Amino acid sequence: MKNIIIILLLMIPVFIKAQQDPQYSQYMFNHVVINPAYAGSKNMLNATLLVRKQWVGVDGSPQTNSASVHGPIKSKKIGIGCHIIAEQIGPKKWGAAYGDFSYRIKLGSGHLSFGASAGLISYRYDFNKINYADASETTANFNESNKNRTRFDANVGVYYYSNAMFAGYSMTHLNEPNLYDIVDSSNASASALVFNLKRHHFFTLGRGFQLSDKLIFSPSVIVKSTGMKAGNTVDLNLNFLLNQK
């Protein structure tokens, strides 16, 4: 049996503070993109597509797309899958593809899962698309910066879940891949362009409360941290299930 969820989102961001990874307000429907330990947890083949478009009609407005497919293998203890991410914000455009693996054990009334994912991330920042207030502030000498940068990337996570709740912790960009390390030697001040993907930490927690035979209230929260100043965000989600839908 296949469980397929398709969500199209048209949203305005609430918190944007020094985050390099996309903002996932509906992470509970596509957990595997932030935590590889989620792979196979549904006990069936699961496919998800999320599209998020912000500030419609504004040139260079952010758009984030993600898709994933995952499920358990016959032993039920191992989950495998893959997921892809594509995002464009103004002059920045990047995409990534990962393979996901998880191993889970029975713990109390639920399961504890450990996961890892690895793949490639391709990043491009086109400085030619930037309009500078000061015409002298250009990056003409950073021609190399306009090329795609493809690097190896890895993520890890742990995830506990039962019929009533879930809790997880994950870390993306474990190896902190270096995307740009360019020195403009033609500039008298020898300016440099250096950019690494920082490790992102995700904490998730959610629980379902049965209010009646047909109504379930399911709040959840995600805390995201980059370890940088002003790099922390908190999102609170409130979901209601009517007749398990």
C-alpha positions in Angstrom: 0.0 0.0 0.0 1.2 3.5 -0.8 0.7 6.5 1.3 1.1 9.7 -0.8 0.8 13.2 0.6 1.0 16.2 -1.8 1.0 19.7 -0.2 1.2 23.0 -2.1 2.0 25.9 0.2 1.6 29.6 -0.3 3.1 31.2 2.8 4.7 34.2 4.2 7.8 33.5 6.4 7.6 34.5 10.1 11.2 33.9 11.1 14.2 34.3 8.7 17.4 34.7 10.7 20.7 33.5 9.4 19.4 30.1 8.3 21.1 28.5 5.4 18.7 25.5 5.2 15.1 26.0 3.9 12.3 26.9 6.3 10.0 23.9 6.6 6.8 25.0 8.2 5.1 21.7 7.3 8.0 19.4 8.3 5.7 16.9 10.0 4.6 15.7 6.5 8.1 15.3 5.2 10.3 14.7 8.2 12.9 12.8 6.2 14.3 16.0 4.6 15.5 17.1 8.0 16.0 13.8 9.8 17.1 10.6 8.0 16.1 8.5 11.0 12.5 9.0 9.9 13.0 6.8 6.8 10.7 3.7 6.9 8.8 4.8 10.1 5.5 4.7 8.3 5.7 0.9 7.7 4.7 1.4 4.1 6.0 3.1 1.0 5.7 6.8 1.5 6.0 9.6 -1.0 5.8 13.3 -0.3 6.0 16.5 -2.4 6.1 20.0 -0.9 6.2 23.2 -2.8 6.6 26.5 -1.0 6.3 29.9 -2.9 6.7 33.1 -1.0 6.1 36.7 -2.0 4.3 35.8 -5.3 4.9 38.4 -8.0 8.1 39.8 -6.5 11.2 39.3 -8.7 13.6 36.9 -7.2 11.1 35.7 -4.5 12.0 32.5 -2.6 10.7 29.2 -3.8 11.5 25.8 -2.2 10.7 22.4 -3.6 11.3 19.1 -1.9 10.3 15.5 -2.6 11.0 12.2 -0.8 10.3 8.5 -1.2 11.1 6.0 1.7 9.9 2.8 3.2 11.0 -0.2 5.3 12.6 -3.3 3.8 11.3 -6.8 4.7 13.0 -7.0 8.1 11.0 -3.9 9.2 14.0 -2.8 11.2 15.7 -1.0 8.3 14.4 1.9 6.4 15.7 3.2 3.1 14.8 6.1 0.9 15.9 9.2 -0.9 15.0 12.9 -1.0 15.8 15.9 -3.2 15.7 19.6 -2.4 15.7 22.6 -4.8 15.6 26.2 -3.7 16.0 29.6 -5.4 16.2 33.0 -3.6 17.2 36.0 -5.7 20.7 35.3 -7.0 21.1 32.1 -5.0 20.1 28.8 -6.5 20.9 25.4 -5.1 19.8 21.8 -5.2 20.7 18.6 -3.4 20.0 14.8 -3.6 20.5 12.3 -0.8 20.2 8.7 0.0 18.6 7.9 3.4 19.2 4.9 5.8 17.7 4.1 9.2 17.8 1.3 11.7 15.1 1.1 14.4 14.6 -0.9 17.6 11.5 -1.4 19.7 11.5 0.8 22.8 8.6 0.8 25.2 5.3 1.5 23.4 7.2 2.9 20.4 10.3 2.7 18.3 13.7 4.4 18.5 15.4 5.0 15.1 18.9 6.0 14.1 19.6 7.4 10.7 22.1 8.8 8.3 22.0 10.3 4.8 24.7 11.2 2.3 24.6 12.9 -1.1 25.7 15.8 -3.2 24.8 19.5 -2.9 25.2 21.9 -5.9 25.3 25.6 -5.1 25.4 28.7 -7.2 25.4 32.4 -6.2 25.2 34.6 -9.3 26.6 38.0 -8.3 25.8 39.4 -11.7 22.1 39.4 -10.7 22.8 41.9 -7.8 22.0 45.6 -8.2 24.5 47.5 -6.1 23.7 50.9 -4.6 27.3 51.9 -5.1 28.4 51.1 -8.6 32.0 50.6 -7.4 30.8 47.7 -5.2 30.9 45.0 -7.9 32.2 41.5 -8.0 33.5 41.6 -11.6 36.7 40.1 -10.3 34.9 37.2 -8.7 34.0 35.5 -12.0 34.7 32.1 -10.5 31.9 32.6 -8.0 29.3 32.4 -10.7 30.0 28.7 -11.4 28.2 25.8 -9.8 29.9 24.4 -6.7 29.1 20.7 -6.1 30.2 19.1 -2.8 29.6 16.0 -0.7 27.2 16.4 2.2 26.1 14.2 5.1 23.3 14.3 7.8 22.6 12.3 10.9 19.6 11.9 13.2 17.7 10.0 15.9 13.9 9.7 16.0 11.5 8.2 18.6 7.8 7.7 17.7 4.7 5.9 18.9 1.0 6.0 18.0 0.6 9.1 20.1 3.8 11.2 19.9 7.1 11.8 18.2 10.4 13.4 19.1 13.6 13.8 17.1 17.0 15.4 16.8 19.0 15.8 13.7 22.1 17.5 12.3 22.5 18.5 8.7 25.8 19.4 6.9 27.8 17.3 9.3 31.0 17.8 7.3 30.3 21.6 6.8 31.2 21.6 3.1 33.1 24.5 1.8 31.4 26.2 -1.2 33.5 29.3 -1.8 37.0 30.1 -0.9 38.1 32.7 -3.5 40.6 35.6 -3.1 40.4 38.6 -5.4 44.1 39.2 -5.9 43.5 42.0 -8.4 42.0 44.1 -5.6 44.4 46.2 -3.6 42.7 45.1 -0.4 42.8 41.4 -1.4 39.2 40.8 -0.6 38.0 37.3 -0.2 34.8 35.3 -0.7 34.5 32.5 1.8 31.3 30.5 2.4 30.8 27.2 4.3 27.5 25.5 5.0 27.2 25.5 8.8 25.8 22.5 10.8 22.1 22.9 11.4 20.4 21.3 14.5 16.8 20.4 14.4 14.7 19.4 17.5 11.1 18.2 16.9 8.4 17.2 19.3 4.7 16.5 18.7 1.8 14.7 20.3 -1.8 13.8 19.5 -4.7 14.4 21.9 -8.0 12.7 21.2 -10.8 15.2 21.9 -13.6 13.0 20.7 -14.2 9.9 18.7 -13.8 11.9 15.4 -11.5 14.7 16.5 -7.8 14.6 17.3 -5.7 17.7 18.2 -2.0 17.3 17.2 0.3 20.2 18.2 4.0 20.1 17.3 7.1 22.3 17.6 10.4 22.5 15.8 13.5 24.3 17.1 16.2 25.1 14.5 19.7 26.3 15.4 22.8 27.1 13.4 25.0 27.8 16.3 25.4 31.4 14.9 24.1 34.6 16.5 20.4 35.1 15.6 20.5 31.7 13.9 17.7 30.1 16.1 14.1 29.8 15.2 11.0 28.2 16.7 7.9 27.1 14.8 4.7 26.0 16.4 2.1 24.0 14.4 -1.4 23.1 15.4 -3.1 20.4 13.4 -6.6 18.9 13.7 -7.6 15.5 12.3 -11.2 14.9 11.5 -12.1 11.2 11.1 -8.3 10.4 10.8 -7.9 12.9 7.9 
